[in-house]
Amino acid sequence: MNIFKALVNKYRKWEALSVAYDRRASIATCTVLIIEIALVVGCLFQMGVFVISDNGLHLKSVVAVWPSPLLWLPLVLLLIVTEVAFFMAPRSIKIEDNTVFVNSTNWFRRLPLAKIEKIERYDEGRIAVDSPLLCSYGFMGYWGRYRSPQFGIYRACYGDRRQCLLVTMYDGRHYVIGCKDLEALLINLNIKK
């Protein structure tokens, strides 16, 4: 029974440190994905793959024409943005071996605890003042670079603007990270540090 409790506690800890998107990020992600689906369907109809007749919707086996650049060019651009966002989107935060791992799908950032100068809450009001430089604007979470009037450029990787921490490194770099249960992250960081 102790093994089962240990597994449950490990899962709860992992789940608490995973990233959940706020309403704005969810709406931005859904909107872009719906536009992509509409463009794909439009391209398929214009190519003649799908045909609507009196008997309903039919699938043709031969592609008749290449779709208009007004359909496929935005689709290709959105697919590239989606692919980049999929690999950069925040997924979870893990603390192991005196290192904080900020995980994405195919990318992670290592923040050694020995190089962290200060950890503090970063509230939604301070985030609202920051100006985006090269970032996702909420599409698949908040990731990228922002500029703060208080301390300059920082990297962000979080899903909910209300659940963020500002991590200041000794070398002057700043990171804004976040997860579902910010208190559990703060407790784990303070215990390890």
LINPE-V440581 format. One record per residue. N is the residue number from 1. RES is the residue in one letter. OMEGA is omega in radians with two decimals (NA if undefined). Layout:
n=N res=RES omega=OMEGA
n=N res=RES omega=OMEGA
//
This chain:
n=1 res=M omega=3.13
n=2 res=N omega=3.10
n=3 res=I omega=3.12
n=4 res=F omega=3.11
n=5 res=K omega=3.13
n=6 res=A omega=3.11
n=7 res=L omega=3.12
n=8 res=V omega=3.12
n=9 res=N omega=3.11
n=10 res=K omega=3.12
n=11 res=Y omega=3.12
n=12 res=R omega=3.11
n=13 res=K omega=3.14
n=14 res=W omega=-3.13
n=15 res=E omega=-3.14
n=16 res=A omega=-3.10
n=17 res=L omega=3.04
n=18 res=S omega=-3.05
n=19 res=V omega=3.03
n=20 res=A omega=-3.10
n=21 res=Y omega=3.04
n=22 res=D omega=-3.05
n=23 res=R omega=-3.12
n=24 res=R omega=3.12
n=25 res=A omega=3.11
n=26 res=S omega=3.13
n=27 res=I omega=3.13
n=28 res=A omega=-3.14
n=29 res=T omega=3.14
n=30 res=C omega=-3.13
n=31 res=T omega=3.14
n=32 res=V omega=-3.14
n=33 res=L omega=3.09
n=34 res=I omega=3.10
n=35 res=I omega=3.10
n=36 res=E omega=3.13
n=37 res=I omega=3.12
n=38 res=A omega=3.11
n=39 res=L omega=3.09
n=40 res=V omega=3.13
n=41 res=V omega=3.10
n=42 res=G omega=3.09
n=43 res=C omega=-3.13
n=44 res=L omega=3.09
n=45 res=F omega=-3.11
n=46 res=Q omega=3.10
n=47 res=M omega=-3.12
n=48 res=G omega=3.10
n=49 res=V omega=3.05
n=50 res=F omega=3.12
n=51 res=V omega=3.06
n=52 res=I omega=3.12
n=53 res=S omega=3.12
n=54 res=D omega=-3.11
n=55 res=N omega=3.12
n=56 res=G omega=-3.09
n=57 res=L omega=-3.13
n=58 res=H omega=3.10
n=59 res=L omega=3.09
n=60 res=K omega=-3.10
n=61 res=S omega=-3.09
n=62 res=V omega=3.09
n=63 res=V omega=-3.04
n=64 res=A omega=-3.07
n=65 res=V omega=3.04
n=66 res=W omega=-3.09
n=67 res=P omega=3.13
n=68 res=S omega=3.08
n=69 res=P omega=3.08
n=70 res=L omega=3.09
n=71 res=L omega=-3.00
n=72 res=W omega=3.14
n=73 res=L omega=3.05
n=74 res=P omega=3.12
n=75 res=L omega=3.13
n=76 res=V omega=3.12
n=77 res=L omega=3.13
n=78 res=L omega=3.11
n=79 res=L omega=3.08
n=80 res=I omega=3.11
n=81 res=V omega=3.13
n=82 res=T omega=3.12
n=83 res=E omega=3.10
n=84 res=V omega=-3.13
n=85 res=A omega=3.14
n=86 res=F omega=-3.13
n=87 res=F omega=-3.10
n=88 res=M omega=-3.06
n=89 res=A omega=3.14
n=90 res=P omega=-3.13
n=91 res=R omega=-3.08
n=92 res=S omega=3.06
n=93 res=I omega=-3.12
n=94 res=K omega=3.13
n=95 res=I omega=3.14
n=96 res=E omega=3.03
n=97 res=D omega=3.14
n=98 res=N omega=3.11
n=99 res=T omega=3.03
n=100 res=V omega=3.09
n=101 res=F omega=3.04
n=102 res=V omega=-2.98
n=103 res=N omega=2.94
n=104 res=S omega=-3.11
n=105 res=T omega=-3.07
n=106 res=N omega=-3.03
n=107 res=W omega=3.02
n=108 res=F omega=3.12
n=109 res=R omega=3.12
n=110 res=R omega=3.08
n=111 res=L omega=3.13
n=112 res=P omega=-3.11
n=113 res=L omega=-3.14
n=114 res=A omega=-3.12
n=115 res=K omega=3.13
n=116 res=I omega=3.14
n=117 res=E omega=-3.03
n=118 res=K omega=3.05
n=119 res=I omega=3.14
n=120 res=E omega=3.08
n=121 res=R omega=3.12
n=122 res=Y omega=-2.98
n=123 res=D omega=-3.06
n=124 res=E omega=3.12
n=125 res=G omega=3.11
n=126 res=R omega=3.11
n=127 res=I omega=-3.11
n=128 res=A omega=-3.13
n=129 res=V omega=-3.08
n=130 res=D omega=3.14
n=131 res=S omega=-3.13
n=132 res=P omega=3.07
n=133 res=L omega=3.10
n=134 res=L omega=-2.99
n=135 res=C omega=-3.02
n=136 res=S omega=-3.10
n=137 res=Y omega=3.11
n=138 res=G omega=3.12
n=139 res=F omega=-3.05
n=140 res=M omega=-3.14
n=141 res=G omega=3.14
n=142 res=Y omega=3.12
n=143 res=W omega=3.14
n=144 res=G omega=-3.10
n=145 res=R omega=3.10
n=146 res=Y omega=3.06
n=147 res=R omega=3.10
n=148 res=S omega=3.08
n=149 res=P omega=-3.10
n=150 res=Q omega=-3.03
n=151 res=F omega=3.06
n=152 res=G omega=-3.04
n=153 res=I omega=3.07
n=154 res=Y omega=3.06
n=155 res=R omega=-3.13
n=156 res=A omega=3.06
n=157 res=C omega=-3.11
n=158 res=Y omega=-3.12
n=159 res=G omega=-3.09
n=160 res=D omega=-3.08
n=161 res=R omega=3.13
n=162 res=R omega=-3.07
n=163 res=Q omega=-3.05
n=164 res=C omega=3.03
n=165 res=L omega=3.01
n=166 res=L omega=3.13
n=167 res=V omega=3.12
n=168 res=T omega=-3.14
n=169 res=M omega=3.11
n=170 res=Y omega=-3.12
n=171 res=D omega=3.07
n=172 res=G omega=3.10
n=173 res=R omega=-3.14
n=174 res=H omega=3.08
n=175 res=Y omega=3.00
n=176 res=V omega=-3.11
n=177 res=I omega=3.13
n=178 res=G omega=3.11
n=179 res=C omega=-3.10
n=180 res=K omega=-3.07
n=181 res=D omega=-3.07
n=182 res=L omega=3.14
n=183 res=E omega=3.10
n=184 res=A omega=3.09
n=185 res=L omega=3.11
n=186 res=L omega=3.12
n=187 res=I omega=3.13
n=188 res=N omega=3.12
n=189 res=L omega=-3.13
n=190 res=N omega=3.10
n=191 res=I omega=-3.10
n=192 res=K omega=-3.09
n=193 res=K omega=NA
//
